[in-house]
Amino acid sequence: MDNKTSGGKLGFFLWGLAFAFIVLRLAHIISWPWLWVLTPIWILIGLWVLFGIGMLIVMIVGFIDIHRRYKRAIKELNK
């Protein structure tokens, strides 16, 4: 399976599911609350938020490591 095409399958599925739920709700075929109808979109937003938090953590750890290396290099130059 190609990694380039497999990444968007979950998003495509969830957007399609949300579209189907919205159409069914507007056509009065289902009488679910809007919270449940829009759940696939909330899942996508949650996944993006988790991805963003993960990337932020990686960046913070990287900056801390760079700062430590910089301080260590300055100490060695001052010896």
mmCIF file of the C-alpha atoms, coordinates in Angstrom:
data_MODEL
# 
_entry.id   MODEL 
# 
loop_
_atom_site.group_PDB 
_atom_site.id 
_atom_site.type_symbol 
_atom_site.label_atom_id 
_atom_site.label_alt_id 
_atom_site.label_comp_id 
_atom_site.label_asym_id 
_atom_site.label_entity_id 
_atom_site.label_seq_id 
_atom_site.pdbx_PDB_ins_code 
_atom_site.Cartn_x 
_atom_site.Cartn_y 
_atom_site.Cartn_z 
_atom_site.occupancy 
_atom_site.B_iso_or_equiv 
_atom_site.pdbx_formal_charge 
_atom_site.auth_seq_id 
_atom_site.auth_comp_id 
_atom_site.auth_asym_id 
_atom_site.auth_atom_id 
_atom_site.pdbx_PDB_model_num 
ATOM 1  C CA . MET A 1 1  ? 0.000   0.000  0.000  1.00 0.00 ? 1  MET A CA 1 
ATOM 2  C CA . ASP A 1 2  ? 1.341   3.391  -0.960 1.00 0.00 ? 2  ASP A CA 1 
ATOM 3  C CA . ASN A 1 3  ? 1.868   5.672  2.051  1.00 0.00 ? 3  ASN A CA 1 
ATOM 4  C CA . LYS A 1 4  ? 1.014   8.779  0.023  1.00 0.00 ? 4  LYS A CA 1 
ATOM 5  C CA . THR A 1 5  ? -2.529  7.593  -0.674 1.00 0.00 ? 5  THR A CA 1 
ATOM 6  C CA . SER A 1 6  ? -3.280  5.770  2.569  1.00 0.00 ? 6  SER A CA 1 
ATOM 7  C CA . GLY A 1 7  ? -2.958  8.855  4.799  1.00 0.00 ? 7  GLY A CA 1 
ATOM 8  C CA . GLY A 1 8  ? -6.112  10.564 3.584  1.00 0.00 ? 8  GLY A CA 1 
ATOM 9  C CA . LYS A 1 9  ? -8.430  7.581  3.679  1.00 0.00 ? 9  LYS A CA 1 
ATOM 10 C CA . LEU A 1 10 ? -9.586  8.169  7.250  1.00 0.00 ? 10 LEU A CA 1 
ATOM 11 C CA . GLY A 1 11 ? -10.263 11.841 6.568  1.00 0.00 ? 11 GLY A CA 1 
ATOM 12 C CA . PHE A 1 12 ? -12.104 11.040 3.346  1.00 0.00 ? 12 PHE A CA 1 
ATOM 13 C CA . PHE A 1 13 ? -14.201 8.420  5.139  1.00 0.00 ? 13 PHE A CA 1 
ATOM 14 C CA . LEU A 1 14 ? -15.071 10.752 8.035  1.00 0.00 ? 14 LEU A CA 1 
ATOM 15 C CA . TRP A 1 15 ? -15.985 13.656 5.717  1.00 0.00 ? 15 TRP A CA 1 
ATOM 16 C CA . GLY A 1 16 ? -18.178 11.324 3.679  1.00 0.00 ? 16 GLY A CA 1 
ATOM 17 C CA . LEU A 1 17 ? -19.817 10.000 6.812  1.00 0.00 ? 17 LEU A CA 1 
ATOM 18 C CA . ALA A 1 18 ? -20.445 13.541 8.083  1.00 0.00 ? 18 ALA A CA 1 
ATOM 19 C CA . PHE A 1 19 ? -21.949 14.532 4.731  1.00 0.00 ? 19 PHE A CA 1 
ATOM 20 C CA . ALA A 1 20 ? -24.211 11.481 4.773  1.00 0.00 ? 20 ALA A CA 1 
ATOM 21 C CA . PHE A 1 21 ? -25.323 12.163 8.357  1.00 0.00 ? 21 PHE A CA 1 
ATOM 22 C CA . ILE A 1 22 ? -26.057 15.824 7.564  1.00 0.00 ? 22 ILE A CA 1 
ATOM 23 C CA . VAL A 1 23 ? -28.120 14.898 4.490  1.00 0.00 ? 23 VAL A CA 1 
ATOM 24 C CA . LEU A 1 24 ? -30.043 12.270 6.440  1.00 0.00 ? 24 LEU A CA 1 
ATOM 25 C CA . ARG A 1 25 ? -30.690 14.736 9.274  1.00 0.00 ? 25 ARG A CA 1 
ATOM 26 C CA . LEU A 1 26 ? -31.865 17.499 6.928  1.00 0.00 ? 26 LEU A CA 1 
ATOM 27 C CA . ALA A 1 27 ? -34.120 15.027 5.111  1.00 0.00 ? 27 ALA A CA 1 
ATOM 28 C CA . HIS A 1 28 ? -35.654 14.064 8.487  1.00 0.00 ? 28 HIS A CA 1 
ATOM 29 C CA . ILE A 1 29 ? -34.683 10.420 7.988  1.00 0.00 ? 29 ILE A CA 1 
ATOM 30 C CA . ILE A 1 30 ? -32.771 10.397 11.257 1.00 0.00 ? 30 ILE A CA 1 
ATOM 31 C CA . SER A 1 31 ? -33.667 12.456 14.309 1.00 0.00 ? 31 SER A CA 1 
ATOM 32 C CA . TRP A 1 32 ? -30.310 12.428 16.039 1.00 0.00 ? 32 TRP A CA 1 
ATOM 33 C CA . PRO A 1 33 ? -29.104 15.528 17.867 1.00 0.00 ? 33 PRO A CA 1 
ATOM 34 C CA . TRP A 1 34 ? -26.724 17.690 15.857 1.00 0.00 ? 34 TRP A CA 1 
ATOM 35 C CA . LEU A 1 35 ? -23.927 16.774 18.250 1.00 0.00 ? 35 LEU A CA 1 
ATOM 36 C CA . TRP A 1 36 ? -24.053 13.167 17.012 1.00 0.00 ? 36 TRP A CA 1 
ATOM 37 C CA . VAL A 1 37 ? -24.574 14.164 13.386 1.00 0.00 ? 37 VAL A CA 1 
ATOM 38 C CA . LEU A 1 38 ? -21.398 16.258 13.444 1.00 0.00 ? 38 LEU A CA 1 
ATOM 39 C CA . THR A 1 39 ? -19.326 13.721 15.405 1.00 0.00 ? 39 THR A CA 1 
ATOM 40 C CA . PRO A 1 40 ? -17.155 12.717 12.386 1.00 0.00 ? 40 PRO A CA 1 
ATOM 41 C CA . ILE A 1 41 ? -16.094 16.358 11.998 1.00 0.00 ? 41 ILE A CA 1 
ATOM 42 C CA . TRP A 1 42 ? -15.325 16.606 15.724 1.00 0.00 ? 42 TRP A CA 1 
ATOM 43 C CA . ILE A 1 43 ? -13.179 13.473 15.408 1.00 0.00 ? 43 ILE A CA 1 
ATOM 44 C CA . LEU A 1 44 ? -11.190 15.073 12.577 1.00 0.00 ? 44 LEU A CA 1 
ATOM 45 C CA . ILE A 1 45 ? -10.720 18.269 14.560 1.00 0.00 ? 45 ILE A CA 1 
ATOM 46 C CA . GLY A 1 46 ? -9.592  16.239 17.575 1.00 0.00 ? 46 GLY A CA 1 
ATOM 47 C CA . LEU A 1 47 ? -7.056  14.321 15.488 1.00 0.00 ? 47 LEU A CA 1 
ATOM 48 C CA . TRP A 1 48 ? -5.637  17.561 14.090 1.00 0.00 ? 48 TRP A CA 1 
ATOM 49 C CA . VAL A 1 49 ? -5.413  19.049 17.577 1.00 0.00 ? 49 VAL A CA 1 
ATOM 50 C CA . LEU A 1 50 ? -3.588  15.944 18.841 1.00 0.00 ? 50 LEU A CA 1 
ATOM 51 C CA . PHE A 1 51 ? -1.238  16.122 15.856 1.00 0.00 ? 51 PHE A CA 1 
ATOM 52 C CA . GLY A 1 52 ? -0.577  19.807 16.556 1.00 0.00 ? 52 GLY A CA 1 
ATOM 53 C CA . ILE A 1 53 ? 0.114   19.151 20.239 1.00 0.00 ? 53 ILE A CA 1 
ATOM 54 C CA . GLY A 1 54 ? 2.492   16.345 19.293 1.00 0.00 ? 54 GLY A CA 1 
ATOM 55 C CA . MET A 1 55 ? 4.355   18.590 16.874 1.00 0.00 ? 55 MET A CA 1 
ATOM 56 C CA . LEU A 1 56 ? 4.544   21.335 19.491 1.00 0.00 ? 56 LEU A CA 1 
ATOM 57 C CA . ILE A 1 57 ? 6.055   18.893 22.001 1.00 0.00 ? 57 ILE A CA 1 
ATOM 58 C CA . VAL A 1 58 ? 8.623   17.754 19.429 1.00 0.00 ? 58 VAL A CA 1 
ATOM 59 C CA . MET A 1 59 ? 9.556   21.374 18.688 1.00 0.00 ? 59 MET A CA 1 
ATOM 60 C CA . ILE A 1 60 ? 9.896   22.284 22.383 1.00 0.00 ? 60 ILE A CA 1 
ATOM 61 C CA . VAL A 1 61 ? 12.092  19.255 23.073 1.00 0.00 ? 61 VAL A CA 1 
ATOM 62 C CA . GLY A 1 62 ? 14.212  20.139 20.039 1.00 0.00 ? 62 GLY A CA 1 
ATOM 63 C CA . PHE A 1 63 ? 14.640  23.749 21.163 1.00 0.00 ? 63 PHE A CA 1 
ATOM 64 C CA . ILE A 1 64 ? 15.569  22.635 24.677 1.00 0.00 ? 64 ILE A CA 1 
ATOM 65 C CA . ASP A 1 65 ? 18.190  20.278 23.234 1.00 0.00 ? 65 ASP A CA 1 
ATOM 66 C CA . ILE A 1 66 ? 19.607  23.005 20.990 1.00 0.00 ? 66 ILE A CA 1 
ATOM 67 C CA . HIS A 1 67 ? 19.761  25.407 23.943 1.00 0.00 ? 67 HIS A CA 1 
ATOM 68 C CA . ARG A 1 68 ? 21.608  22.848 26.096 1.00 0.00 ? 68 ARG A CA 1 
ATOM 69 C CA . ARG A 1 69 ? 24.100  22.131 23.319 1.00 0.00 ? 69 ARG A CA 1 
ATOM 70 C CA . TYR A 1 70 ? 24.652  25.858 22.798 1.00 0.00 ? 70 TYR A CA 1 
ATOM 71 C CA . LYS A 1 71 ? 25.294  26.446 26.503 1.00 0.00 ? 71 LYS A CA 1 
ATOM 72 C CA . ARG A 1 72 ? 27.682  23.469 26.606 1.00 0.00 ? 72 ARG A CA 1 
ATOM 73 C CA . ALA A 1 73 ? 29.581  24.778 23.575 1.00 0.00 ? 73 ALA A CA 1 
ATOM 74 C CA . ILE A 1 74 ? 29.882  28.257 25.116 1.00 0.00 ? 74 ILE A CA 1 
ATOM 75 C CA . LYS A 1 75 ? 31.242  26.722 28.348 1.00 0.00 ? 75 LYS A CA 1 
ATOM 76 C CA . GLU A 1 76 ? 33.863  24.794 26.419 1.00 0.00 ? 76 GLU A CA 1 
ATOM 77 C CA . LEU A 1 77 ? 34.923  27.880 24.485 1.00 0.00 ? 77 LEU A CA 1 
ATOM 78 C CA . ASN A 1 78 ? 35.388  29.858 27.712 1.00 0.00 ? 78 ASN A CA 1 
ATOM 79 C CA . LYS A 1 79 ? 37.728  27.268 29.246 1.00 0.00 ? 79 LYS A CA 1 
# 
